[in-house]
Amino acid sequence: MTTNIPTQKTTGTTTPPTTEATPLIPLPPTAARAITLAGSAVALAGTFLAWTWTEEFPGNLTVTGYPGGLQVLTLTGALLTLLFTLAGWGPTGVKGLRWLTPGGTNSPVRLLALGVLGTTGYAMGAIAQELGGLVNLEPGAWVSGTGALIAAAGALGLPADRPHDASDTQPTLWARLRHSLTAPEPRRATPLPAWTEILVIAAGFGTGLYVFAYGIGTEYSELFIGFLITTAFAFTALNRAGLLQRLSALTAKHRNVTLTAAFVAAICFPFTQTNDQFALIGANILIFATVALGLNVVVGLAGLLDLGYVAFLGVGAYAAALVSGSPQSTIGVHFPFWAAVLTGALASLVFGVVIGAPTLRLRGDYLAIVTLGFGEIFRITMNNLNGNSGPDVTNGSNGIPNIPDLEVLGFNLGLPHDVLGHELTRSGNYYLLMLLFTAIVVLVFRRSAESRIGRAWVAIREDETAATAMGINSFRLKLLAFALGASLAGLAGTVQAHVSYSVTPEQYQFAGSVPPNSAFLLAAVILGGMGTISGPLIGAALLYLIPAKLQFMAEYQLLLFGIALMLLMRFRPEGLVADRRKQLEFHETGHLDVPEDTSLPESATGVTKAGA
């Protein structure tokens, strides 16, 4: 007698059991969406009314019919909540808005409504704290606050976009909120014409430029904190809706167009700023980001933990300062621009080889300790070369001040110039010069990562013993990564010396309140996403911009910085921008198959498939 037992074919993917999701507040879906829609409309209407009676609070929130300051942020968040609520209305959503939610319809609404509530609540609290009580709030603030609260309550009544894991038999409030932050794979979309996809990429980078310029242009800390709240919730909501995944797929498909659009948007930035101080922040962000991208070669590709990387930035800066023609330079020479740049990059390259040759045979914690020691030795040495403790080379703690501005092809970067009817200030000139260097560093990083050497670096990072057994000369390749990263940092250091007018040893510490330093550089790489191009750029921009705009929190900067890193390592260890490999490495997905690595060139993936 034969018994037929049903069998299940193994496909290489295991699907964890799930349970039906329940909303945080028990409401019918249609009623919850209607409440969210009404609350968002009320919050939006309140922004056209006065929020306070006096202009002592920055932003002039006393005008009726014309939103300003924090009111604009509440208006923006409420408008986005309205659009995403309508996009998910009914089985198919409102016609013409369904494209907003390719990955999820309810979680983006929940996040946006909470963002409006957070921004409005912060604005009301800031007004009360600065002016001396809630009595200083006008009816417009109460209208927006009430509307935001109603919208948040309605959004919490919406069911989750996908079921919870079976392990969460009774999901807590925090578990459900955390579940709503997980972005599913977006629905497969109908392919668009190539020109339409290019327009979408251009629109995406144009929006990014506007948001970045708005953030830098915030003139007071209250507005910047509100901007951070709104941007954080909106970014997470767009990610949860699947829009960012769609945009990422388009940028991967049109990589050259993406890079071109990114740099065109970056070129336009100084023309959007009327304050020279804000353009200076942009120039320093580029310096910080370029150095972080150079460190990404060492840490992200080769897997070498370097805790003294800022020393290579200092070597390039000091070398350029000594040959810049400064009256305080002990050498007394004045090289042209291109020679000063090559001098800084070459000096850092030599130091990278000299330091790396005896130390790169170490691994892990031992290598980190040695590089940390090198960073401190550099700073102490520059401090001692003052003519008393050692030869008079760097003027000791006084450094090398009065570094003259660069002159490129007769174009003095220290003077304002009229370009297309817009006055480009000194900071704008150096921003564009640094943008050129950033483009060079991005090109070098991209070509290196996609080459055979780059794949060998990744193999060493994943398992050096296995890579050595396969015939890879790990020491030589690690030394090459160390030297390349050092030269890229020295390249940025030559511009930093001229932007800041002076070079002193205190600028190059392991940790401090003013970036760049080794701790902040390493954090920028980890925060943004190791091994990627855009990750360190975004991480460096955030880590430089936030302290620059919130100077009143300087005493608590390191404390807040540590808390932020702990939260990041807990909830997103792969970084803000991570490739598919890192996402699978740090998160349980249930997939047993190894995904295709889209970061490798087509020829490399073809070889891998053929070998398999």
C-alpha positions in Angstrom: 0.0 0.0 0.0 1.4 3.3 -1.0 0.7 6.5 0.9 0.9 9.7 -1.1 2.6 12.3 1.0 2.6 15.9 -0.4 6.0 17.3 -0.9 7.1 20.9 -1.1 9.7 21.9 -3.6 12.7 23.8 -2.1 13.3 27.0 -4.1 16.2 28.4 -2.1 13.9 30.9 -0.2 12.3 30.4 3.1 9.3 32.5 4.0 8.7 33.1 7.7 5.2 32.6 9.0 3.2 35.7 9.4 0.1 36.9 11.3 -2.5 39.4 10.2 -1.5 43.0 11.1 -3.8 45.1 13.2 -3.8 48.9 13.4 -2.5 50.7 16.4 -5.9 52.3 17.0 -8.9 50.1 16.1 -10.7 52.0 13.3 -12.3 51.0 10.0 -9.7 51.7 7.3 -12.0 54.1 5.4 -12.8 56.1 8.6 -9.1 56.2 9.6 -8.2 57.6 6.2 -11.0 60.1 6.3 -9.9 61.3 9.7 -6.3 61.6 8.5 -7.4 63.6 5.5 -9.5 66.0 7.6 -6.8 66.5 10.2 -4.1 67.2 7.6 -6.4 69.7 5.9 -7.0 71.5 9.3 -3.3 71.5 10.0 -2.6 73.0 6.6 -5.3 75.7 7.0 -3.8 76.7 10.4 -0.5 77.7 8.7 -2.3 80.6 7.0 -3.2 82.0 10.4 -0.9 83.8 12.9 0.9 81.5 15.4 2.1 84.2 17.8 1.5 87.9 18.4 5.1 89.2 18.5 8.0 89.2 16.0 10.4 88.4 18.8 10.2 84.8 17.8 12.2 84.4 14.6 10.4 83.8 11.4 7.7 86.4 11.8 4.8 84.0 12.5 2.4 87.0 13.1 1.2 87.4 9.5 -2.2 86.0 8.5 -2.5 84.6 5.0 1.3 84.2 4.4 3.1 81.2 6.1 6.7 81.7 7.1 9.4 80.0 9.1 8.2 76.9 10.9 4.7 77.3 9.4 6.1 76.4 5.9 7.5 73.1 7.3 4.1 72.2 8.8 2.4 73.2 5.5 4.8 71.0 3.5 4.3 68.0 5.8 0.5 68.4 5.8 0.4 68.7 2.0 2.5 65.5 1.6 0.2 63.7 4.1 -2.9 64.8 2.0 -1.3 63.5 -1.2 -0.3 60.1 0.2 -3.6 59.7 1.9 -5.4 60.2 -1.4 -3.0 58.0 -3.2 -4.1 55.0 -1.0 -7.8 55.9 -0.9 -9.9 52.9 -1.9 -8.8 49.7 -3.6 -6.8 51.5 -6.3 -6.2 55.0 -4.9 -7.1 58.3 -6.5 -6.3 58.3 -10.2 -3.1 60.0 -11.0 -1.6 59.6 -7.5 -1.2 55.8 -7.3 2.4 56.1 -8.5 3.3 57.8 -5.1 3.0 54.4 -3.3 4.6 51.6 -5.2 5.7 49.9 -2.0 3.1 50.7 0.6 0.1 52.9 1.1 -0.5 53.2 4.9 2.9 53.4 6.5 4.0 56.5 4.5 0.8 58.2 5.7 1.5 57.3 9.3 5.1 58.5 9.2 4.2 61.8 7.5 1.3 62.5 9.9 3.7 61.9 12.8 6.2 64.2 11.2 3.6 67.0 11.0 2.7 66.4 14.6 6.4 66.5 15.6 7.2 69.7 13.7 4.1 71.5 14.8 4.5 70.4 18.4 8.1 71.5 18.4 7.2 74.9 17.0 4.5 75.4 19.7 6.9 74.3 22.4 9.7 76.6 21.1 7.3 79.6 21.0 6.1 78.9 24.5 9.7 78.4 25.9 11.2 81.5 24.2 8.3 83.9 24.8 7.3 82.7 28.3 4.3 80.4 28.1 1.5 79.0 26.0 -0.4 82.2 26.4 1.8 83.6 23.5 0.3 81.1 21.0 -2.3 82.6 18.7 -5.3 80.6 17.4 -3.4 79.5 14.2 -1.0 77.4 16.2 -3.8 75.7 18.1 -5.6 75.0 14.8 -2.5 73.4 13.2 -1.6 71.5 16.4 -5.1 70.1 16.8 -5.3 69.1 13.1 -1.9 67.4 13.3 -3.0 65.5 16.4 -6.2 64.4 14.6 -4.3 63.3 11.5 -1.8 61.3 13.6 -4.6 59.6 15.4 -6.3 58.7 12.1 -3.0 57.5 10.6 -2.4 55.2 13.6 -5.7 53.6 12.8 -4.6 52.5 9.4 -3.5 48.8 9.1 0.1 47.9 8.4 1.0 47.4 4.7 2.1 43.8 5.4 1.6 41.2 8.1 3.8 41.1 11.2 6.1 38.2 11.9 4.6 35.2 13.7 6.9 35.8 16.6 5.0 39.0 17.4 1.8 37.3 18.6 0.8 40.5 20.4 2.9 43.3 18.9 3.7 46.2 21.2 3.3 49.8 20.2 7.1 50.1 19.6 7.2 46.8 17.6 4.4 48.0 15.3 6.0 51.4 14.8 9.3 49.8 14.0 7.5 47.4 11.6 6.2 50.4 9.7 9.7 51.6 9.1 10.7 48.5 7.1 10.4 49.2 3.4 9.1 46.3 1.3 10.1 45.7 -2.3 8.1 48.0 -4.6 5.7 46.6 -7.1 7.1 45.9 -10.5 6.5 49.0 -12.6 5.9 49.3 -16.3 9.2 50.3 -18.0 9.3 54.0 -19.0 10.9 55.5 -22.1 14.5 56.3 -21.6 14.0 60.1 -21.8 11.3 59.9 -19.1 13.6 58.0 -16.8 16.3 60.7 -17.3 13.7 63.4 -16.5 12.8 61.6 -13.3 16.5 61.4 -12.3 16.9 65.1 -13.0 13.8 66.0 -11.0 15.0 63.9 -8.1 18.4 65.6 -8.0 16.7 69.0 -8.4 14.5 68.3 -5.4 17.5 67.2 -3.4 19.4 70.4 -4.3 16.4 72.5 -3.2 16.1 70.6 0.2 19.9 70.8 0.8 20.0 74.5 -0.1 17.0 75.2 2.2 18.7 73.4 5.1 21.9 75.3 4.8 20.1 78.6 4.3 18.1 78.3 7.6 19.0 81.4 9.5 18.1 80.3 13.0 18.4 77.1 15.0 14.6 76.7 15.7 13.9 76.5 11.9 16.8 74.1 11.4 15.6 71.7 14.1 12.1 71.8 12.5 13.7 71.2 9.1 15.5 68.1 10.5 12.3 66.7 12.0 10.3 67.2 8.8 13.1 65.9 6.5 13.7 62.8 8.6 10.0 61.7 8.6 9.6 62.6 5.0 12.7 60.7 3.9 11.6 57.6 5.8 8.1 57.9 4.4 9.3 58.1 0.8 11.5 55.1 1.5 8.6 53.2 3.0 6.4 54.1 0.0 9.0 52.6 -2.4 9.8 55.8 -4.3 13.4 55.9 -3.2 13.9 52.2 -4.4 12.4 53.1 -7.7 14.7 56.1 -8.0 17.7 54.0 -7.0 16.9 51.4 -9.7 16.8 54.2 -12.3 20.1 55.7 -11.1 21.7 52.3 -11.3 20.4 51.8 -14.8 21.6 55.3 -16.0 24.8 55.6 -13.9 26.6 58.1 -16.1 23.4 60.3 -16.3 23.1 60.1 -12.6 26.7 61.3 -11.9 26.2 64.1 -14.4 22.9 65.2 -12.8 24.5 65.1 -9.4 27.4 67.4 -10.3 25.2 69.8 -12.3 23.0 70.1 -9.2 26.1 70.6 -7.0 27.4 73.3 -9.4 24.1 75.2 -9.0 24.4 75.3 -5.2 26.5 78.4 -4.7 24.2 80.3 -7.1 21.3 79.6 -4.7 23.0 81.2 -1.7 23.1 84.9 -1.0 25.0 84.6 2.3 28.7 84.0 2.0 28.8 82.1 5.3 26.3 79.5 4.0 28.5 79.0 0.8 31.5 78.5 3.2 29.6 75.7 4.9 29.1 74.1 1.5 32.8 74.3 0.7 33.8 72.8 4.1 31.2 70.0 3.6 32.8 69.1 0.3 36.3 69.0 1.9 34.9 66.8 4.7 33.0 64.6 2.2 36.0 64.2 -0.1 38.3 63.1 2.8 35.6 60.7 4.0 35.4 59.2 0.5 39.1 58.7 0.5 38.8 56.9 3.9 36.1 54.8 2.3 38.8 53.3 0.1 40.7 52.1 3.1 37.8 51.1 5.4 34.9 50.4 3.0 36.8 48.6 0.2 39.9 47.1 1.8 38.5 46.7 5.3 41.4 48.4 7.1 40.4 50.2 10.3 42.3 53.5 10.2 41.9 55.7 13.3 44.5 58.3 12.3 43.4 59.1 8.8 43.0 62.9 9.5 46.8 63.0 9.7 47.0 62.5 6.0 44.7 65.5 5.5 47.1 67.5 7.8 50.2 66.4 5.8 48.6 67.7 2.6 47.5 70.9 4.2 50.9 71.6 5.8 52.8 70.7 2.6 50.6 73.2 0.6 50.9 75.9 3.3 54.7 75.7 3.3 54.9 76.2 -0.5 52.0 78.7 -0.7 54.1 81.9 -0.3 52.8 82.7 3.2 55.0 85.3 5.0 55.2 82.9 8.0 56.3 79.9 5.9 59.8 78.8 6.9 60.6 77.6 3.4 59.9 80.9 1.7 58.8 79.6 -1.7 55.6 80.2 -3.7 54.5 77.4 -6.0 51.7 77.8 -8.6 48.4 76.2 -8.0 48.9 72.9 -9.8 52.4 72.4 -8.2 51.0 73.1 -4.7 48.2 70.5 -5.2 50.7 67.9 -6.5 53.0 68.7 -3.5 50.3 68.1 -1.0 49.0 64.9 -2.6 52.6 63.5 -3.1 53.6 64.3 0.5 50.5 62.4 1.8 51.2 59.5 -0.6 54.8 59.2 0.7 53.6 59.3 4.3 51.0 56.7 3.5 53.6 54.3 2.1 56.1 55.0 4.9 53.5 54.4 7.6 51.7 51.6 5.9 54.8 49.5 5.0 55.7 48.5 8.6 52.1 48.4 10.0 49.9 46.8 7.4 51.1 43.3 8.4 48.9 43.8 11.5 45.2 43.1 11.5 42.1 44.3 13.3 42.5 46.0 16.6 46.3 46.0 16.4 46.2 48.0 13.2 43.6 50.4 14.6 45.8 51.1 17.6 48.9 51.7 15.5 47.1 54.1 13.1 45.6 55.9 16.1 49.2 56.4 17.4 50.3 57.7 14.1 47.6 60.4 14.1 48.7 61.6 17.6 52.4 61.4 16.6 51.7 63.6 13.6 49.9 66.3 15.7 52.6 66.3 18.4 55.4 66.4 15.8 53.8 69.4 14.1 53.5 71.1 17.5 57.2 70.4 18.3 58.7 71.7 15.0 58.8 75.2 16.5 62.6 75.9 16.7 62.8 75.0 20.4 61.8 71.4 20.8 62.9 70.7 17.2 63.7 72.3 13.9 61.8 75.5 13.0 59.6 74.1 10.2 55.9 74.5 11.2 56.0 77.3 13.8 54.7 74.9 16.4 51.3 75.7 17.9 51.1 79.0 16.0 50.9 77.1 12.7 51.2 78.7 9.3 48.8 81.7 9.1 48.2 84.2 6.3 48.0 81.7 3.5 47.3 83.6 0.3 44.3 82.8 -1.9 44.8 80.5 -4.9 45.0 81.9 -8.4 44.0 79.6 -11.2 44.6 80.7 -14.8 44.6 84.3 -13.7 41.4 83.8 -11.7 41.9 84.9 -8.1 39.6 82.7 -5.9 39.8 85.3 -3.1 37.9 87.9 -5.0 34.2 88.0 -5.9 33.3 87.5 -9.6 30.2 88.1 -11.5 29.0 85.0 -13.2 25.8 85.0 -15.3 24.6 88.0 -13.4 25.2 86.5 -10.0 28.1 87.5 -7.7 30.2 84.5 -6.8 31.9 85.1 -3.5 35.2 83.8 -2.2 33.5 80.8 -0.6 31.6 80.1 -3.8 34.9 80.1 -5.7 36.5 77.6 -3.4 33.3 75.5 -3.4 33.5 75.1 -7.1 37.2 74.3 -7.0 36.6 71.7 -4.3 33.7 70.3 -6.3 36.2 69.7 -9.2 38.4 67.7 -6.7 35.4 65.8 -5.5 34.6 64.8 -9.0 38.2 63.5 -9.4 38.0 61.6 -6.2 34.6 60.1 -7.1 36.0 59.0 -10.5 39.1 57.4 -8.9 36.9 55.6 -6.3 34.5 54.3 -8.9 37.2 53.1 -11.3 39.1 51.5 -8.4 36.0 49.7 -7.0 35.1 48.3 -10.4 38.6 47.1 -11.3 40.3 43.8 -10.5 42.1 45.6 -7.7 38.8 46.7 -6.2 37.4 43.2 -6.3 40.6 42.0 -4.6 40.2 44.6 -1.9 36.6 43.4 -1.3 38.0 39.8 -1.1 40.5 40.9 1.5 37.9 42.7 3.5 35.6 39.7 3.6 38.3 37.1 4.4 42.0 37.9 4.1 43.1 34.3 4.8 40.9 33.0 2.0 42.0 35.8 -0.3 45.6 35.0 0.3 45.0 31.3 -0.3 43.5 32.2 -3.7 46.8 33.9 -4.7 46.0 37.5 -3.8 49.0 39.5 -2.5 47.2 41.0 0.4 50.0 43.1 1.8 50.8 44.8 -1.5 47.1 45.5 -2.2 46.5 46.8 1.4 49.5 49.1 1.0 48.1 50.3 -2.3 44.7 51.1 -0.7 46.5 52.9 2.2 48.6 55.0 -0.2 45.6 55.8 -2.5 43.5 56.9 0.5 46.3 59.0 1.8 46.9 60.8 -1.5 43.1 61.6 -1.8 43.1 63.1 1.7 46.2 65.2 0.8 44.5 66.4 -2.3 41.6 67.8 -0.2 44.1 69.2 2.4 45.7 71.5 -0.1 42.3 73.3 -0.6 41.5 73.2 3.1 44.7 75.1 3.9 43.7 78.0 1.6 40.0 78.0 2.6 40.8 78.4 6.3 43.7 80.8 5.7 45.9 79.0 8.3 47.0 75.5 9.4 47.5 74.6 13.1 48.1 71.2 14.8 44.9 71.4 16.8 42.9 71.0 13.6 44.0 67.4 13.2 42.9 65.5 16.3 41.4 62.1 16.7 38.2 63.5 18.3 37.1 67.1 18.9 34.2 69.5 18.7 35.1 70.7 15.2 35.3 68.4 12.2 37.1 67.1 10.4 38.8 64.7 12.7 39.4 61.0 12.6 36.4 60.0 14.7 34.0 62.1 12.6 35.5 60.9 9.3 35.1 57.3 10.3 31.6 58.0 11.6 30.7 59.6 8.2 31.7 56.5 6.4 29.8 54.2 8.7 26.8 56.5 8.9 26.5 56.9 5.1 27.3 53.3 4.1 30.7 51.6 3.7 31.8 50.8 0.2 29.4 53.2 -1.6 30.0 56.5 -3.3 27.0 58.5 -2.1 27.0 57.1 1.4 30.1 58.9 2.8 29.1 62.1 1.0 25.7 62.1 2.7 27.2 61.1 6.1 29.8 63.8 5.9 27.3 66.4 4.9 25.0 65.5 7.9 27.9 65.4 10.4 29.3 68.7 9.4 26.0 70.6 8.8 24.3 69.7 12.0 27.1 71.0 14.4 27.5 74.1 12.1 23.8 75.0 12.4 23.3 74.0 16.1 26.2 75.8 17.7 24.3 76.4 20.9 24.6 72.6 21.5 28.4 72.5 21.2 28.8 71.5 24.9 26.6 68.4 24.3 27.8 67.6 20.8 29.9 64.5 21.6 27.2 63.2 23.9 24.5 63.5 21.2 26.9 62.2 18.6 27.5 59.0 20.7 23.7 58.5 21.2 23.1 58.9 17.5 25.8 56.3 16.7 24.3 53.8 19.1 20.8 54.2 17.6 22.3 53.9 14.1 24.1 50.7 15.0 21.0 49.3 16.6 18.5 50.0 13.9 20.4 50.5 10.6 23.9 49.1 10.9 24.4 49.0 7.2 24.2 52.9 7.0 21.9 55.3 5.3 22.9 54.2 1.8 23.8 50.5 1.7 24.2 48.1 -1.2 22.3 44.8 -1.3 25.2 42.8 0.1 25.3 44.9 3.3 21.5 44.7 3.8 21.5 40.9 3.7 24.5 40.8 6.0 23.0 42.9 8.8 19.3 41.8 8.5 17.4 38.5 8.6 15.6 38.2 5.3 14.9 34.5 5.0 16.6 34.4 1.6 19.1 31.6 1.1 20.3 32.6 -2.4 23.1 35.0 -2.8 21.8 38.1 -4.7 23.5 39.5 -7.7 25.9 42.2 -6.8 24.8 45.1 -9.0 27.8 47.2 -7.8 30.1 45.1 -10.0 30.6 45.8 -13.7 28.6 43.7 -16.2 31.8 41.8 -17.2 32.5 40.8 -13.6 29.0 39.4 -13.0 29.1 37.6 -16.3 32.3 35.8 -15.2 30.7 34.9 -11.9 27.6 33.5 -13.5 29.8 31.5 -16.0 31.9 30.1 -13.2 28.8 29.1 -11.2 
